[in-house]
Amino acid sequence: SQPATASGTPVAGPTVTVMPNDLGFVRLRSEPTTTSAIVGEVPSGTTLSYGAVENDWYRVTHEGVDGWVSGTFITVN
C-alpha cells in the first residue's frame, strides 16, 4: 500500500519519513544548510515525497511550504 499524507492522500514518488526525536519535529529550512531560515516544522512520523537531494538534504513540501529537511533526521523509504 502507498504511504499516505495526513489528509489520507497517497504520496507519489520517492518518500522520506521524519524519525522520532527529542523535539517531536524536524525543521523545514529555506536552503539545504543549518544556517538558512526556518520556514516550518514537520512532525515526527510524517511521510513526504521529495524531489531534489543536495548534500544529504531533501527538498520537500509540507502544508504548502517548500523547503529542505536534513537527512540526519529522516529515513528514505
Predicted model as a PDB file, atoms N, CA, C, CB and O in Angstrom, pLDDT in the B-factor column:
MODEL        1                                                                  
ATOM      1  N   SER A   1       0.837  -1.195   0.000  1.00 46.00           N  
ATOM      2  CA  SER A   1       0.000   0.000   0.000  1.00 46.00           C  
ATOM      3  C   SER A   1       0.875   1.248   0.000  1.00 46.00           C  
ATOM      4  CB  SER A   1      -0.948   0.004   1.218  1.00 46.00           C  
ATOM      5  O   SER A   1       2.010   1.232   0.475  1.00 46.00           O  
ATOM      6  N   GLN A   2       0.332   2.310  -0.533  1.00 50.00           N  
ATOM      7  CA  GLN A   2       1.055   3.589  -0.603  1.00 50.00           C  
ATOM      8  C   GLN A   2       1.049   4.271   0.761  1.00 50.00           C  
ATOM      9  CB  GLN A   2       0.423   4.522  -1.671  1.00 50.00           C  
ATOM     10  O   GLN A   2       0.052   4.192   1.478  1.00 50.00           O  
ATOM     11  N   PRO A   3       2.156   4.947   1.140  1.00 54.00           N  
ATOM     12  CA  PRO A   3       2.096   5.779   2.347  1.00 54.00           C  
ATOM     13  C   PRO A   3       1.110   6.924   2.104  1.00 54.00           C  
ATOM     14  CB  PRO A   3       3.518   6.335   2.725  1.00 54.00           C  
ATOM     15  O   PRO A   3       0.896   7.319   0.958  1.00 54.00           O  
ATOM     16  N   ALA A   4       0.528   7.442   3.136  1.00 53.00           N  
ATOM     17  CA  ALA A   4      -0.475   8.499   2.982  1.00 53.00           C  
ATOM     18  C   ALA A   4      -0.064   9.742   3.750  1.00 53.00           C  
ATOM     19  CB  ALA A   4      -1.850   8.015   3.459  1.00 53.00           C  
ATOM     20  O   ALA A   4       0.631   9.665   4.764  1.00 53.00           O  
ATOM     21  N   THR A   5      -0.502  10.878   3.255  1.00 52.00           N  
ATOM     22  CA  THR A   5      -0.275  12.133   3.958  1.00 52.00           C  
ATOM     23  C   THR A   5      -1.291  12.233   5.092  1.00 52.00           C  
ATOM     24  CB  THR A   5      -0.386  13.357   2.988  1.00 52.00           C  
ATOM     25  O   THR A   5      -2.133  11.348   5.249  1.00 52.00           O  
ATOM     26  N   ALA A   6      -1.221  13.288   5.874  1.00 53.00           N  
ATOM     27  CA  ALA A   6      -2.158  13.479   6.987  1.00 53.00           C  
ATOM     28  C   ALA A   6      -3.598  13.512   6.493  1.00 53.00           C  
ATOM     29  CB  ALA A   6      -1.835  14.774   7.745  1.00 53.00           C  
ATOM     30  O   ALA A   6      -4.513  13.132   7.224  1.00 53.00           O  
ATOM     31  N   SER A   7      -3.808  13.966   5.249  1.00 52.00           N  
ATOM     32  CA  SER A   7      -5.159  14.029   4.701  1.00 52.00           C  
ATOM     33  C   SER A   7      -5.623  12.684   4.145  1.00 52.00           C  
ATOM     34  CB  SER A   7      -5.227  15.081   3.613  1.00 52.00           C  
ATOM     35  O   SER A   7      -6.776  12.538   3.742  1.00 52.00           O  
ATOM     36  N   GLY A   8      -4.702  11.686   4.126  1.00 55.00           N  
ATOM     37  CA  GLY A   8      -5.053  10.376   3.622  1.00 55.00           C  
ATOM     38  C   GLY A   8      -4.780  10.216   2.141  1.00 55.00           C  
ATOM     39  O   GLY A   8      -5.034   9.152   1.576  1.00 55.00           O  
ATOM     40  N   THR A   9      -4.260  11.273   1.495  1.00 58.00           N  
ATOM     41  CA  THR A   9      -3.951  11.217   0.074  1.00 58.00           C  
ATOM     42  C   THR A   9      -2.665  10.425  -0.136  1.00 58.00           C  
ATOM     43  CB  THR A   9      -3.822  12.640  -0.518  1.00 58.00           C  
ATOM     44  O   THR A   9      -1.675  10.690   0.545  1.00 58.00           O  
ATOM     45  N   PRO A  10      -2.648   9.462  -1.056  1.00 62.00           N  
ATOM     46  CA  PRO A  10      -1.399   8.723  -1.298  1.00 62.00           C  
ATOM     47  C   PRO A  10      -0.278   9.661  -1.738  1.00 62.00           C  
ATOM     48  CB  PRO A  10      -1.618   7.633  -2.362  1.00 62.00           C  
ATOM     49  O   PRO A  10      -0.511  10.618  -2.477  1.00 62.00           O  
ATOM     50  N   VAL A  11       0.933   9.377  -1.280  1.00 63.00           N  
ATOM     51  CA  VAL A  11       2.100  10.166  -1.628  1.00 63.00           C  
ATOM     52  C   VAL A  11       2.729   9.540  -2.873  1.00 63.00           C  
ATOM     53  CB  VAL A  11       3.122  10.233  -0.439  1.00 63.00           C  
ATOM     54  O   VAL A  11       3.011   8.342  -2.892  1.00 63.00           O  
ATOM     55  N   ALA A  12       2.948  10.346  -3.907  1.00 70.00           N  
ATOM     56  CA  ALA A  12       3.521   9.839  -5.158  1.00 70.00           C  
ATOM     57  C   ALA A  12       5.034   9.972  -5.145  1.00 70.00           C  
ATOM     58  CB  ALA A  12       2.934  10.586  -6.367  1.00 70.00           C  
ATOM     59  O   ALA A  12       5.587  10.895  -4.548  1.00 70.00           O  
ATOM     60  N   GLY A  13       5.699   9.023  -5.823  1.00 83.00           N  
ATOM     61  CA  GLY A  13       7.140   9.125  -5.977  1.00 83.00           C  
ATOM     62  C   GLY A  13       7.903   8.694  -4.745  1.00 83.00           C  
ATOM     63  O   GLY A  13       7.325   8.163  -3.797  1.00 83.00           O  
ATOM     64  N   PRO A  14       9.234   8.930  -4.762  1.00 93.00           N  
ATOM     65  CA  PRO A  14      10.059   8.537  -3.627  1.00 93.00           C  
ATOM     66  C   PRO A  14       9.685   9.348  -2.390  1.00 93.00           C  
ATOM     67  CB  PRO A  14      11.550   8.719  -3.956  1.00 93.00           C  
ATOM     68  O   PRO A  14       9.333  10.524  -2.491  1.00 93.00           O  
ATOM     69  N   THR A  15       9.762   8.713  -1.227  1.00 96.00           N  
ATOM     70  CA  THR A  15       9.341   9.395   0.003  1.00 96.00           C  
ATOM     71  C   THR A  15      10.385   9.280   1.100  1.00 96.00           C  
ATOM     72  CB  THR A  15       8.019   8.828   0.494  1.00 96.00           C  
ATOM     73  O   THR A  15      11.252   8.407   1.085  1.00 96.00           O  
ATOM     74  N   VAL A  16      10.266  10.202   2.059  1.00 97.00           N  
ATOM     75  CA  VAL A  16      11.048  10.177   3.286  1.00 97.00           C  
ATOM     76  C   VAL A  16      10.074  10.273   4.454  1.00 97.00           C  
ATOM     77  CB  VAL A  16      12.103  11.341   3.322  1.00 97.00           C  
ATOM     78  O   VAL A  16       8.987  10.835   4.321  1.00 97.00           O  
ATOM     79  N   THR A  17      10.471   9.721   5.601  1.00 97.00           N  
ATOM     80  CA  THR A  17       9.666   9.819   6.817  1.00 97.00           C  
ATOM     81  C   THR A  17      10.520  10.425   7.914  1.00 97.00           C  
ATOM     82  CB  THR A  17       9.114   8.427   7.248  1.00 97.00           C  
ATOM     83  O   THR A  17      11.663  10.018   8.117  1.00 97.00           O  
ATOM     84  N   VAL A  18       9.958  11.407   8.627  1.00 98.00           N  
ATOM     85  CA  VAL A  18      10.668  12.057   9.721  1.00 98.00           C  
ATOM     86  C   VAL A  18      10.745  11.088  10.900  1.00 98.00           C  
ATOM     87  CB  VAL A  18       9.967  13.388  10.136  1.00 98.00           C  
ATOM     88  O   VAL A  18       9.722  10.577  11.355  1.00 98.00           O  
ATOM     89  N   MET A  19      11.947  10.841  11.387  1.00 97.00           N  
ATOM     90  CA  MET A  19      12.158   9.924  12.506  1.00 97.00           C  
ATOM     91  C   MET A  19      11.830  10.611  13.828  1.00 97.00           C  
ATOM     92  CB  MET A  19      13.610   9.409  12.518  1.00 97.00           C  
ATOM     93  O   MET A  19      11.901  11.836  13.921  1.00 97.00           O  
ATOM     94  N   PRO A  20      11.470   9.828  14.861  1.00 97.00           N  
ATOM     95  CA  PRO A  20      11.249  10.411  16.185  1.00 97.00           C  
ATOM     96  C   PRO A  20      12.524  11.081  16.699  1.00 97.00           C  
ATOM     97  CB  PRO A  20      10.777   9.331  17.178  1.00 97.00           C  
ATOM     98  O   PRO A  20      13.630  10.589  16.476  1.00 97.00           O  
ATOM     99  N   ASN A  21      12.354  12.202  17.384  1.00 95.00           N  
ATOM    100  CA  ASN A  21      13.486  12.891  18.013  1.00 95.00           C  
ATOM    101  C   ASN A  21      12.994  13.652  19.232  1.00 95.00           C  
ATOM    102  CB  ASN A  21      14.184  13.855  17.011  1.00 95.00           C  
ATOM    103  O   ASN A  21      11.791  13.704  19.488  1.00 95.00           O  
ATOM    104  N   ASP A  22      13.907  14.238  19.981  1.00 95.00           N  
ATOM    105  CA  ASP A  22      13.549  14.911  21.238  1.00 95.00           C  
ATOM    106  C   ASP A  22      12.590  16.071  21.040  1.00 95.00           C  
ATOM    107  CB  ASP A  22      14.792  15.410  21.926  1.00 95.00           C  
ATOM    108  O   ASP A  22      11.776  16.352  21.920  1.00 95.00           O  
ATOM    109  N   LEU A  23      12.670  16.756  19.891  1.00 96.00           N  
ATOM    110  CA  LEU A  23      11.799  17.903  19.638  1.00 96.00           C  
ATOM    111  C   LEU A  23      10.396  17.488  19.202  1.00 96.00           C  
ATOM    112  CB  LEU A  23      12.415  18.794  18.582  1.00 96.00           C  
ATOM    113  O   LEU A  23       9.426  18.213  19.424  1.00 96.00           O  
ATOM    114  N   GLY A  24      10.300  16.301  18.573  1.00 97.00           N  
ATOM    115  CA  GLY A  24       8.998  15.873  18.050  1.00 97.00           C  
ATOM    116  C   GLY A  24       8.747  16.402  16.649  1.00 97.00           C  
ATOM    117  O   GLY A  24       7.659  16.213  16.105  1.00 97.00           O  
ATOM    118  N   PHE A  25       9.732  17.059  16.057  1.00 98.00           N  
ATOM    119  CA  PHE A  25       9.615  17.572  14.697  1.00 98.00           C  
ATOM    120  C   PHE A  25      11.012  17.784  14.140  1.00 98.00           C  
ATOM    121  CB  PHE A  25       8.791  18.893  14.657  1.00 98.00           C  
ATOM    122  O   PHE A  25      12.006  17.746  14.865  1.00 98.00           O  
ATOM    123  N   VAL A  26      11.060  18.011  12.822  1.00 98.00           N  
ATOM    124  CA  VAL A  26      12.307  18.425  12.176  1.00 98.00           C  
ATOM    125  C   VAL A  26      12.042  19.782  11.534  1.00 98.00           C  
ATOM    126  CB  VAL A  26      12.802  17.360  11.107  1.00 98.00           C  
ATOM    127  O   VAL A  26      10.942  20.044  11.049  1.00 98.00           O  
ATOM    128  N   ARG A  27      13.050  20.634  11.535  1.00 98.00           N  
ATOM    129  CA  ARG A  27      12.884  21.967  10.954  1.00 98.00           C  
ATOM    130  C   ARG A  27      12.917  21.902   9.424  1.00 98.00           C  
ATOM    131  CB  ARG A  27      13.982  22.920  11.470  1.00 98.00           C  
ATOM    132  O   ARG A  27      13.749  21.212   8.835  1.00 98.00           O  
ATOM    133  N   LEU A  28      12.008  22.625   8.806  1.00 98.00           N  
ATOM    134  CA  LEU A  28      11.972  22.796   7.359  1.00 98.00           C  
ATOM    135  C   LEU A  28      12.711  24.094   7.066  1.00 98.00           C  
ATOM    136  CB  LEU A  28      10.487  22.821   6.795  1.00 98.00           C  
ATOM    137  O   LEU A  28      12.333  25.148   7.578  1.00 98.00           O  
ATOM    138  N   ARG A  29      13.755  24.033   6.254  1.00 98.00           N  
ATOM    139  CA  ARG A  29      14.607  25.206   6.016  1.00 98.00           C  
ATOM    140  C   ARG A  29      14.521  25.677   4.573  1.00 98.00           C  
ATOM    141  CB  ARG A  29      16.059  24.889   6.369  1.00 98.00           C  
ATOM    142  O   ARG A  29      14.203  24.910   3.663  1.00 98.00           O  
ATOM    143  N   SER A  30      14.816  26.971   4.388  1.00 98.00           N  
ATOM    144  CA  SER A  30      14.689  27.591   3.070  1.00 98.00           C  
ATOM    145  C   SER A  30      15.765  27.123   2.093  1.00 98.00           C  
ATOM    146  CB  SER A  30      14.748  29.095   3.203  1.00 98.00           C  
ATOM    147  O   SER A  30      15.552  27.136   0.881  1.00 98.00           O  
ATOM    148  N   GLU A  31      16.918  26.711   2.615  1.00 98.00           N  
ATOM    149  CA  GLU A  31      18.033  26.230   1.804  1.00 98.00           C  
ATOM    150  C   GLU A  31      18.601  24.975   2.476  1.00 98.00           C  
ATOM    151  CB  GLU A  31      19.140  27.339   1.636  1.00 98.00           C  
ATOM    152  O   GLU A  31      18.332  24.736   3.653  1.00 98.00           O  
ATOM    153  N   PRO A  32      19.385  24.169   1.740  1.00 98.00           N  
ATOM    154  CA  PRO A  32      19.923  22.930   2.326  1.00 98.00           C  
ATOM    155  C   PRO A  32      21.145  23.167   3.226  1.00 98.00           C  
ATOM    156  CB  PRO A  32      20.297  21.963   1.216  1.00 98.00           C  
ATOM    157  O   PRO A  32      22.211  22.585   3.023  1.00 98.00           O  
ATOM    158  N   THR A  33      20.955  24.045   4.230  1.00 97.00           N  
ATOM    159  CA  THR A  33      22.012  24.325   5.218  1.00 97.00           C  
ATOM    160  C   THR A  33      21.379  24.555   6.581  1.00 97.00           C  
ATOM    161  CB  THR A  33      22.864  25.563   4.798  1.00 97.00           C  
ATOM    162  O   THR A  33      20.217  24.951   6.672  1.00 97.00           O  
ATOM    163  N   THR A  34      22.140  24.307   7.642  1.00 96.00           N  
ATOM    164  CA  THR A  34      21.615  24.524   9.001  1.00 96.00           C  
ATOM    165  C   THR A  34      21.557  25.996   9.362  1.00 96.00           C  
ATOM    166  CB  THR A  34      22.469  23.787  10.022  1.00 96.00           C  
ATOM    167  O   THR A  34      20.959  26.356  10.376  1.00 96.00           O  
ATOM    168  N   THR A  35      22.163  26.855   8.556  1.00 97.00           N  
ATOM    169  CA  THR A  35      22.169  28.290   8.856  1.00 97.00           C  
ATOM    170  C   THR A  35      21.078  29.052   8.108  1.00 97.00           C  
ATOM    171  CB  THR A  35      23.520  28.881   8.516  1.00 97.00           C  
ATOM    172  O   THR A  35      20.898  30.247   8.340  1.00 97.00           O  
ATOM    173  N   SER A  36      20.349  28.383   7.217  1.00 98.00           N  
ATOM    174  CA  SER A  36      19.295  29.070   6.463  1.00 98.00           C  
ATOM    175  C   SER A  36      18.046  29.254   7.322  1.00 98.00           C  
ATOM    176  CB  SER A  36      18.946  28.284   5.183  1.00 98.00           C  
ATOM    177  O   SER A  36      17.913  28.649   8.386  1.00 98.00           O  
ATOM    178  N   ALA A  37      17.143  30.091   6.847  1.00 98.00           N  
ATOM    179  CA  ALA A  37      15.923  30.420   7.590  1.00 98.00           C  
ATOM    180  C   ALA A  37      15.042  29.189   7.789  1.00 98.00           C  
ATOM    181  CB  ALA A  37      15.135  31.512   6.861  1.00 98.00           C  
ATOM    182  O   ALA A  37      14.936  28.339   6.906  1.00 98.00           O  
ATOM    183  N   ILE A  38      14.411  29.105   8.963  1.00 98.00           N  
ATOM    184  CA  ILE A  38      13.437  28.050   9.252  1.00 98.00           C  
ATOM    185  C   ILE A  38      12.096  28.508   8.686  1.00 98.00           C  
ATOM    186  CB  ILE A  38      13.338  27.750  10.807  1.00 98.00           C  
ATOM    187  O   ILE A  38      11.588  29.570   9.047  1.00 98.00           O  
ATOM    188  N   VAL A  39      11.529  27.697   7.795  1.00 98.00           N  
ATOM    189  CA  VAL A  39      10.266  28.076   7.158  1.00 98.00           C  
ATOM    190  C   VAL A  39       9.094  27.219   7.635  1.00 98.00           C  
ATOM    191  CB  VAL A  39      10.396  27.968   5.649  1.00 98.00           C  
ATOM    192  O   VAL A  39       7.951  27.441   7.235  1.00 98.00           O  
ATOM    193  N   GLY A  40       9.389  26.228   8.503  1.00 98.00           N  
ATOM    194  CA  GLY A  40       8.325  25.385   9.027  1.00 98.00           C  
ATOM    195  C   GLY A  40       8.880  24.275   9.891  1.00 98.00           C  
ATOM    196  O   GLY A  40      10.090  24.154  10.080  1.00 98.00           O  
ATOM    197  N   GLU A  41       7.965  23.460  10.416  1.00 98.00           N  
ATOM    198  CA  GLU A  41       8.320  22.293  11.228  1.00 98.00           C  
ATOM    199  C   GLU A  41       7.494  21.118  10.732  1.00 98.00           C  
ATOM    200  CB  GLU A  41       8.073  22.555  12.763  1.00 98.00           C  
ATOM    201  O   GLU A  41       6.289  21.235  10.511  1.00 98.00           O  
ATOM    202  N   VAL A  42       8.165  19.976  10.559  1.00 98.00           N  
ATOM    203  CA  VAL A  42       7.492  18.769  10.094  1.00 98.00           C  
ATOM    204  C   VAL A  42       7.466  17.773  11.250  1.00 98.00           C  
ATOM    205  CB  VAL A  42       8.206  18.161   8.833  1.00 98.00           C  
ATOM    206  O   VAL A  42       8.526  17.355  11.715  1.00 98.00           O  
ATOM    207  N   PRO A  43       6.271  17.379  11.729  1.00 98.00           N  
ATOM    208  CA  PRO A  43       6.189  16.464  12.876  1.00 98.00           C  
ATOM    209  C   PRO A  43       6.816  15.101  12.601  1.00 98.00           C  
ATOM    210  CB  PRO A  43       4.748  16.275  13.277  1.00 98.00           C  
ATOM    211  O   PRO A  43       6.776  14.607  11.475  1.00 98.00           O  
ATOM    212  N   SER A  44       7.393  14.502  13.636  1.00 97.00           N  
ATOM    213  CA  SER A  44       7.921  13.142  13.543  1.00 97.00           C  
ATOM    214  C   SER A  44       6.824  12.208  13.060  1.00 97.00           C  
ATOM    215  CB  SER A  44       8.482  12.666  14.906  1.00 97.00           C  
ATOM    216  O   SER A  44       5.661  12.348  13.439  1.00 97.00           O  
ATOM    217  N   GLY A  45       7.206  11.251  12.216  1.00 97.00           N  
ATOM    218  CA  GLY A  45       6.246  10.293  11.690  1.00 97.00           C  
ATOM    219  C   GLY A  45       5.615  10.722  10.382  1.00 97.00           C  
ATOM    220  O   GLY A  45       4.934   9.924   9.738  1.00 97.00           O  
ATOM    221  N   THR A  46       5.827  11.969   9.974  1.00 97.00           N  
ATOM    222  CA  THR A  46       5.260  12.472   8.720  1.00 97.00           C  
ATOM    223  C   THR A  46       6.018  11.876   7.537  1.00 97.00           C  
ATOM    224  CB  THR A  46       5.312  14.024   8.673  1.00 97.00           C  
ATOM    225  O   THR A  46       7.248  11.848   7.535  1.00 97.00           O  
ATOM    226  N   THR A  47       5.288  11.403   6.535  1.00 96.00           N  
ATOM    227  CA  THR A  47       5.884  10.903   5.299  1.00 96.00           C  
ATOM    228  C   THR A  47       5.612  11.912   4.189  1.00 96.00           C  
ATOM    229  CB  THR A  47       5.320   9.493   4.925  1.00 96.00           C  
ATOM    230  O   THR A  47       4.477  12.336   3.969  1.00 96.00           O  
ATOM    231  N   LEU A  48       6.691  12.284   3.494  1.00 96.00           N  
ATOM    232  CA  LEU A  48       6.599  13.285   2.433  1.00 96.00           C  
ATOM    233  C   LEU A  48       7.308  12.788   1.187  1.00 96.00           C  
ATOM    234  CB  LEU A  48       7.197  14.627   2.890  1.00 96.00           C  
ATOM    235  O   LEU A  48       8.310  12.079   1.282  1.00 96.00           O  
ATOM    236  N   SER A  49       6.792  13.156   0.014  1.00 95.00           N  
ATOM    237  CA  SER A  49       7.546  12.890  -1.206  1.00 95.00           C  
ATOM    238  C   SER A  49       8.650  13.938  -1.293  1.00 95.00           C  
ATOM    239  CB  SER A  49       6.619  12.920  -2.483  1.00 95.00           C  
ATOM    240  O   SER A  49       8.511  15.045  -0.772  1.00 95.00           O  
ATOM    241  N   TYR A  50       9.739  13.583  -1.950  1.00 96.00           N  
ATOM    242  CA  TYR A  50      10.834  14.537  -2.090  1.00 96.00           C  
ATOM    243  C   TYR A  50      11.272  14.633  -3.541  1.00 96.00           C  
ATOM    244  CB  TYR A  50      12.019  14.137  -1.203  1.00 96.00           C  
ATOM    245  O   TYR A  50      11.051  13.727  -4.345  1.00 96.00           O  
ATOM    246  N   GLY A  51      11.898  15.759  -3.850  1.00 93.00           N  
ATOM    247  CA  GLY A  51      12.410  15.972  -5.199  1.00 93.00           C  
ATOM    248  C   GLY A  51      13.923  15.935  -5.166  1.00 93.00           C  
ATOM    249  O   GLY A  51      14.529  14.863  -5.158  1.00 93.00           O  
ATOM    250  N   ALA A  52      14.524  17.098  -5.147  1.00 94.00           N  
ATOM    251  CA  ALA A  52      15.984  17.194  -5.191  1.00 94.00           C  
ATOM    252  C   ALA A  52      16.617  16.689  -3.903  1.00 94.00           C  
ATOM    253  CB  ALA A  52      16.412  18.633  -5.449  1.00 94.00           C  
ATOM    254  O   ALA A  52      16.008  16.726  -2.834  1.00 94.00           O  
ATOM    255  N   VAL A  53      17.867  16.214  -4.030  1.00 97.00           N  
ATOM    256  CA  VAL A  53      18.690  15.843  -2.880  1.00 97.00           C  
ATOM    257  C   VAL A  53      20.015  16.562  -3.059  1.00 97.00           C  
ATOM    258  CB  VAL A  53      18.884  14.269  -2.761  1.00 97.00           C  
ATOM    259  O   VAL A  53      20.628  16.487  -4.124  1.00 97.00           O  
ATOM    260  N   GLU A  54      20.460  17.261  -2.017  1.00 97.00           N  
ATOM    261  CA  GLU A  54      21.712  18.007  -2.087  1.00 97.00           C  
ATOM    262  C   GLU A  54      22.458  17.868  -0.766  1.00 97.00           C  
ATOM    263  CB  GLU A  54      21.450  19.500  -2.416  1.00 97.00           C  
ATOM    264  O   GLU A  54      21.979  18.327   0.272  1.00 97.00           O  
ATOM    265  N   ASN A  55      23.633  17.236  -0.801  1.00 96.00           N  
ATOM    266  CA  ASN A  55      24.456  17.062   0.403  1.00 96.00           C  
ATOM    267  C   ASN A  55      23.677  16.481   1.576  1.00 96.00           C  
ATOM    268  CB  ASN A  55      25.055  18.387   0.810  1.00 96.00           C  
ATOM    269  O   ASN A  55      23.798  16.959   2.704  1.00 96.00           O  
ATOM    270  N   ASP A  56      22.862  15.429   1.306  1.00 97.00           N  
ATOM    271  CA  ASP A  56      22.042  14.758   2.326  1.00 97.00           C  
ATOM    272  C   ASP A  56      20.929  15.653   2.884  1.00 97.00           C  
ATOM    273  CB  ASP A  56      22.928  14.289   3.467  1.00 97.00           C  
ATOM    274  O   ASP A  56      20.473  15.440   4.007  1.00 97.00           O  
ATOM    275  N   TRP A  57      20.495  16.639   2.117  1.00 98.00           N  
ATOM    276  CA  TRP A  57      19.295  17.422   2.410  1.00 98.00           C  
ATOM    277  C   TRP A  57      18.265  17.080   1.338  1.00 98.00           C  
ATOM    278  CB  TRP A  57      19.600  18.978   2.447  1.00 98.00           C  
ATOM    279  O   TRP A  57      18.610  16.906   0.169  1.00 98.00           O  
ATOM    280  N   TYR A  58      16.999  16.984   1.742  1.00 97.00           N  
ATOM    281  CA  TYR A  58      15.924  16.561   0.857  1.00 97.00           C  
ATOM    282  C   TYR A  58      14.913  17.679   0.673  1.00 97.00           C  
ATOM    283  CB  TYR A  58      15.238  15.312   1.404  1.00 97.00           C  
ATOM    284  O   TYR A  58      14.446  18.262   1.652  1.00 97.00           O  
ATOM    285  N   ARG A  59      14.572  17.983  -0.573  1.00 97.00           N  
ATOM    286  CA  ARG A  59      13.617  19.040  -0.903  1.00 97.00           C  
ATOM    287  C   ARG A  59      12.208  18.464  -0.791  1.00 97.00           C  
ATOM    288  CB  ARG A  59      13.877  19.618  -2.340  1.00 97.00           C  
ATOM    289  O   ARG A  59      11.864  17.520  -1.502  1.00 97.00           O  
ATOM    290  N   VAL A  60      11.398  19.027   0.097  1.00 97.00           N  
ATOM    291  CA  VAL A  60      10.036  18.537   0.332  1.00 97.00           C  
ATOM    292  C   VAL A  60       9.058  19.707   0.364  1.00 97.00           C  
ATOM    293  CB  VAL A  60       9.961  17.734   1.654  1.00 97.00           C  
ATOM    294  O   VAL A  60       9.457  20.870   0.427  1.00 97.00           O  
ATOM    295  N   THR A  61       7.774  19.377   0.321  1.00 96.00           N  
ATOM    296  CA  THR A  61       6.712  20.363   0.531  1.00 96.00           C  
ATOM    297  C   THR A  61       5.852  19.856   1.675  1.00 96.00           C  
ATOM    298  CB  THR A  61       5.854  20.594  -0.777  1.00 96.00           C  
ATOM    299  O   THR A  61       5.361  18.727   1.646  1.00 96.00           O  
ATOM    300  N   HIS A  62       5.673  20.710   2.694  1.00 96.00           N  
ATOM    301  CA  HIS A  62       4.858  20.349   3.859  1.00 96.00           C  
ATOM    302  C   HIS A  62       3.864  21.474   4.103  1.00 96.00           C  
ATOM    303  CB  HIS A  62       5.748  20.096   5.133  1.00 96.00           C  
ATOM    304  O   HIS A  62       4.252  22.626   4.300  1.00 96.00           O  
ATOM    305  N   GLU A  63       2.568  21.130   4.088  1.00 95.00           N  
ATOM    306  CA  GLU A  63       1.489  22.098   4.291  1.00 95.00           C  
ATOM    307  C   GLU A  63       1.641  23.301   3.348  1.00 95.00           C  
ATOM    308  CB  GLU A  63       1.470  22.573   5.759  1.00 95.00           C  
ATOM    309  O   GLU A  63       1.447  24.451   3.741  1.00 95.00           O  
ATOM    310  N   GLY A  64       1.992  22.998   2.096  1.00 95.00           N  
ATOM    311  CA  GLY A  64       2.097  24.039   1.083  1.00 95.00           C  
ATOM    312  C   GLY A  64       3.388  24.836   1.090  1.00 95.00           C  
ATOM    313  O   GLY A  64       3.553  25.750   0.282  1.00 95.00           O  
ATOM    314  N   VAL A  65       4.310  24.503   1.993  1.00 97.00           N  
ATOM    315  CA  VAL A  65       5.576  25.227   2.096  1.00 97.00           C  
ATOM    316  C   VAL A  65       6.702  24.359   1.553  1.00 97.00           C  
ATOM    317  CB  VAL A  65       5.865  25.639   3.564  1.00 97.00           C  
ATOM    318  O   VAL A  65       6.900  23.230   1.999  1.00 97.00           O  
ATOM    319  N   ASP A  66       7.441  24.902   0.578  1.00 96.00           N  
ATOM    320  CA  ASP A  66       8.609  24.202   0.033  1.00 96.00           C  
ATOM    321  C   ASP A  66       9.814  24.475   0.907  1.00 96.00           C  
ATOM    322  CB  ASP A  66       8.891  24.635  -1.428  1.00 96.00           C  
ATOM    323  O   ASP A  66      10.019  25.601   1.359  1.00 96.00           O  
ATOM    324  N   GLY A  67      10.613  23.444   1.146  1.00 98.00           N  
ATOM    325  CA  GLY A  67      11.823  23.636   1.933  1.00 98.00           C  
ATOM    326  C   GLY A  67      12.672  22.382   1.924  1.00 98.00           C  
ATOM    327  O   GLY A  67      12.432  21.454   1.152  1.00 98.00           O  
ATOM    328  N   TRP A  68      13.663  22.368   2.791  1.00 98.00           N  
ATOM    329  CA  TRP A  68      14.641  21.291   2.862  1.00 98.00           C  
ATOM    330  C   TRP A  68      14.673  20.695   4.262  1.00 98.00           C  
ATOM    331  CB  TRP A  68      16.035  21.798   2.464  1.00 98.00           C  
ATOM    332  O   TRP A  68      14.603  21.422   5.253  1.00 98.00           O  
ATOM    333  N   VAL A  69      14.780  19.367   4.344  1.00 98.00           N  
ATOM    334  CA  VAL A  69      14.965  18.687   5.627  1.00 98.00           C  
ATOM    335  C   VAL A  69      16.290  17.933   5.586  1.00 98.00           C  
ATOM    336  CB  VAL A  69      13.773  17.713   5.934  1.00 98.00           C  
ATOM    337  O   VAL A  69      16.690  17.412   4.545  1.00 98.00           O  
ATOM    338  N   SER A  70      16.964  17.882   6.731  1.00 97.00           N  
ATOM    339  CA  SER A  70      18.254  17.208   6.821  1.00 97.00           C  
ATOM    340  C   SER A  70      18.087  15.703   6.815  1.00 97.00           C  
ATOM    341  CB  SER A  70      18.997  17.642   8.072  1.00 97.00           C  
ATOM    342  O   SER A  70      17.198  15.167   7.477  1.00 97.00           O  
ATOM    343  N   GLY A  71      18.942  15.020   6.066  1.00 97.00           N  
ATOM    344  CA  GLY A  71      18.933  13.557   6.025  1.00 97.00           C  
ATOM    345  C   GLY A  71      19.252  12.923   7.368  1.00 97.00           C  
ATOM    346  O   GLY A  71      18.984  11.740   7.580  1.00 97.00           O  
ATOM    347  N   THR A  72      19.824  13.709   8.279  1.00 96.00           N  
ATOM    348  CA  THR A  72      20.135  13.219   9.624  1.00 96.00           C  
ATOM    349  C   THR A  72      18.867  12.810  10.378  1.00 96.00           C  
ATOM    350  CB  THR A  72      20.891  14.292  10.416  1.00 96.00           C  
ATOM    351  O   THR A  72      18.905  11.907  11.214  1.00 96.00           O  
ATOM    352  N   PHE A  73      17.752  13.471  10.085  1.00 96.00           N  
ATOM    353  CA  PHE A  73      16.525  13.310  10.871  1.00 96.00           C  
ATOM    354  C   PHE A  73      15.408  12.580  10.147  1.00 96.00           C  
ATOM    355  CB  PHE A  73      16.028  14.643  11.291  1.00 96.00           C  
ATOM    356  O   PHE A  73      14.282  12.509  10.640  1.00 96.00           O  
ATOM    357  N   ILE A  74      15.720  12.034   8.969  1.00 97.00           N  
ATOM    358  CA  ILE A  74      14.689  11.342   8.202  1.00 97.00           C  
ATOM    359  C   ILE A  74      15.201   9.981   7.765  1.00 97.00           C  
ATOM    360  CB  ILE A  74      14.259  12.176   6.977  1.00 97.00           C  
ATOM    361  O   ILE A  74      16.400   9.707   7.816  1.00 97.00           O  
ATOM    362  N   THR A  75      14.282   9.137   7.339  1.00 97.00           N  
ATOM    363  CA  THR A  75      14.658   7.865   6.725  1.00 97.00           C  
ATOM    364  C   THR A  75      14.050   7.844   5.328  1.00 97.00           C  
ATOM    365  CB  THR A  75      14.172   6.631   7.587  1.00 97.00           C  
ATOM    366  O   THR A  75      12.902   8.244   5.136  1.00 97.00           O  
ATOM    367  N   VAL A  76      14.821   7.377   4.361  1.00 96.00           N  
ATOM    368  CA  VAL A  76      14.336   7.276   2.989  1.00 96.00           C  
ATOM    369  C   VAL A  76      13.597   5.950   2.847  1.00 96.00           C  
ATOM    370  CB  VAL A  76      15.512   7.385   1.957  1.00 96.00           C  
ATOM    371  O   VAL A  76      14.118   4.899   3.218  1.00 96.00           O  
ATOM    372  N   ASN A  77      12.398   6.005   2.315  1.00 95.00           N  
ATOM    373  CA  ASN A  77      11.561   4.809   2.194  1.00 95.00           C  
ATOM    374  C   ASN A  77      11.839   4.044   0.893  1.00 95.00           C  
ATOM    375  CB  ASN A  77      10.081   5.197   2.262  1.00 95.00           C  
ATOM    376  O   ASN A  77      11.218   3.013   0.638  1.00 95.00           O  
TER     377      ASN A  77                                                      
ENDMDL                                                                          
END                                                                             
